[in-house]
Amino acid sequence: MPATPAAAPYRVALTGGIASGKSTVAELFAARGVLLIDTDVIAREVVEPGQPALDAVVAAFGPEALGPDGRLDRRRLRDIVFADAAARGRLESILHPAIRAEMERQSRAAAVVGPYQLLVIPLLAEGGRRDHVDRVLVVDVPEIVQIERLMARDAVTREQAAAALQAQASRAARLAIADDVVTNSGGVEELERQVAELHALYQRLALAKAALTPTLSR
């Protein structure tokens, strides 16, 4: 008999607004041996030269979307879509399916690594699907903290930082999809404590799911 496809691994989606500290939280999980699949990394991979998604972007936005080296000019493309919702929608309709497909491929290929996986999906609240994950973890900080961090990190004005926040889903929208919340406005020790508690929770939930999954015959 042909092999029955393996069940999907237990997946936790990690999301949060810009400058909320998603990368720091992800690194704390990784230090505990959790497999990370980062859609920001995948988003860069799917538009490498020769990839179908890059060809589709050029077809939609013209050769000005490319730099002199033939690679995607991210800054120029960001300027094109930043204030144009229709253009942003066209870009997302190209990139999101490609990113989801590659994320799924990586997740399935690494299903045996650890009891659960952490999928880093920054734009989950902006329209990403959550039907392929078991749980959603939101990194939350007050918006004023995001603005201050963004100003320091990217050397932008307060107005520019505020505009970047406005281009994303609201804090309330992210919290509305959360199963769990990490508050990242305190110190490192407090962040470590929260991650340790959640890691233990996700291990229990993953093992419980595995116990309920019927043994697959071959």
C-alpha positions in Angstrom: 0.0 0.0 0.0 1.2 3.5 -0.6 2.3 5.4 2.5 -0.3 7.6 4.1 0.8 11.2 4.4 2.1 12.1 7.9 -0.1 14.3 10.1 0.9 18.0 10.3 3.2 18.8 13.2 2.0 20.9 16.1 2.5 24.5 14.9 2.5 27.8 16.9 2.3 31.0 14.9 4.4 33.9 16.3 3.3 37.3 15.3 3.4 40.9 16.4 3.6 44.5 15.2 6.7 46.2 13.9 9.4 46.7 16.6 7.6 44.6 19.1 10.5 42.2 19.6 9.4 39.2 17.6 12.9 38.3 16.7 14.0 38.4 20.3 11.2 36.1 21.4 11.8 33.7 18.5 15.5 33.5 19.5 14.5 32.6 23.1 12.4 29.7 21.8 15.2 28.6 19.4 17.6 28.5 22.4 15.2 25.8 23.8 15.6 23.7 20.7 12.4 24.8 19.0 12.5 24.7 15.2 11.8 28.2 13.7 10.4 28.7 10.2 10.5 32.5 9.5 8.3 33.8 6.7 10.4 37.0 6.4 13.3 34.7 5.4 11.1 32.8 3.0 9.7 36.0 1.5 13.3 36.8 0.4 13.9 33.4 -0.9 10.8 33.2 -3.1 11.8 36.3 -5.1 15.4 35.3 -5.8 16.3 35.5 -9.5 14.8 32.5 -11.4 11.9 32.1 -9.0 8.4 32.2 -10.5 7.3 34.8 -7.9 9.9 37.3 -9.1 8.8 36.9 -12.7 5.2 37.6 -11.5 6.2 40.7 -9.6 8.0 42.1 -12.7 5.0 41.3 -14.8 2.8 43.2 -12.4 5.0 46.2 -11.6 7.4 46.4 -14.5 11.2 46.2 -14.8 11.5 49.2 -12.4 10.9 46.6 -9.6 14.4 45.3 -10.3 17.7 46.7 -9.4 20.7 46.8 -11.7 21.8 43.3 -10.5 18.5 41.8 -11.6 17.3 41.3 -8.1 14.2 42.7 -6.5 14.6 46.3 -5.5 12.8 46.1 -2.2 13.0 49.7 -1.3 11.6 50.9 -4.7 8.8 48.3 -4.5 8.0 49.3 -1.0 7.7 52.9 -2.1 5.3 51.8 -4.9 2.9 49.9 -2.7 3.2 51.8 0.6 0.5 54.3 -0.1 -1.4 52.3 -2.7 -3.7 49.7 -1.3 -4.6 48.3 -4.7 -0.9 47.8 -5.6 -0.2 46.3 -2.2 -3.1 43.9 -2.8 -1.6 42.8 -6.1 1.8 42.2 -4.5 0.3 40.2 -1.7 -1.7 38.1 -4.1 1.6 37.1 -5.7 3.8 36.7 -2.7 1.5 35.2 -0.1 0.7 31.9 -1.9 4.3 31.4 -2.7 5.4 32.0 0.9 2.7 29.7 2.3 3.6 26.9 -0.1 7.3 27.1 0.9 6.5 27.4 4.6 4.3 24.3 4.3 7.1 22.5 2.5 9.7 23.4 5.1 7.3 22.5 7.9 6.5 19.1 6.6 10.1 18.3 5.8 11.2 19.1 9.4 8.2 17.6 11.1 10.3 15.2 13.2 12.4 18.0 14.8 11.1 18.6 18.3 7.5 18.3 19.6 6.4 21.6 18.0 7.4 24.2 15.5 7.3 28.0 15.7 6.2 29.7 12.5 7.2 33.4 12.5 4.4 35.2 10.6 4.6 39.0 11.1 1.6 39.8 9.0 -0.8 37.1 10.3 -3.3 39.7 11.5 -3.2 41.5 8.2 -4.9 38.7 6.4 -2.8 35.6 6.9 -4.5 32.3 7.4 -4.5 30.7 10.8 -6.2 27.4 9.8 -2.8 25.8 9.3 -1.6 26.5 12.8 -2.7 25.1 16.2 -2.1 28.2 18.2 -1.3 31.9 17.8 1.2 33.7 20.0 1.2 37.5 19.9 4.2 39.6 21.0 2.5 42.7 22.5 3.9 46.2 23.4 2.2 49.6 23.8 2.2 51.5 20.5 4.3 54.3 22.1 7.0 51.7 22.8 6.9 50.5 19.2 7.3 54.1 17.9 10.2 54.8 20.2 12.0 51.6 19.3 11.3 52.2 15.6 12.8 55.7 15.8 15.9 54.4 17.5 16.3 51.3 15.2 15.7 52.9 11.8 16.6 56.5 12.5 13.2 57.8 11.4 11.0 60.6 12.6 8.1 60.1 15.0 5.7 60.8 12.2 7.4 58.2 9.9 7.3 55.7 12.7 3.6 56.4 13.4 2.9 56.0 9.7 4.6 52.6 9.6 2.3 51.5 12.5 -0.7 52.7 10.7 0.1 50.6 7.7 -0.2 47.5 9.8 -3.0 45.8 11.6 -3.9 47.5 14.9 -2.8 46.3 18.2 -6.4 45.4 19.0 -6.7 43.3 15.8 -3.6 41.3 16.7 -4.8 40.7 20.3 -8.1 39.5 18.9 -6.5 36.5 17.2 -4.2 35.6 20.1 -4.4 32.4 22.0 -1.4 33.5 24.1 0.4 36.9 24.6 4.0 37.7 25.5 4.2 41.2 26.9 7.6 42.6 25.8 7.7 46.0 27.6 9.7 44.7 30.6 13.2 43.4 31.1 14.9 40.3 29.7 14.3 38.2 32.8 10.6 38.8 32.5 10.6 37.9 28.8 12.6 34.7 29.6 10.0 33.7 32.2 7.1 34.1 29.9 8.8 32.1 27.1 9.8 29.3 29.5 6.1 29.0 30.6 4.8 29.0 27.1 7.5 26.5 25.9 6.3 24.1 28.6 2.7 24.7 27.6 3.3 24.1 23.9 5.3 20.9 24.7 2.3 19.5 26.6 -0.2 20.5 23.9 1.9 19.0 21.2 2.3 15.7 23.0 -1.4 15.7 23.8 -2.2 16.2 20.1 0.2 13.4 19.1 -1.4 11.1 21.6 -4.8 11.7 20.0 -3.6 11.3 16.4 -4.3 7.7 15.2 -1.4 5.7 14.2 -1.1 5.9 10.4 -0.9 2.5 8.6 1.3 2.0 5.6 
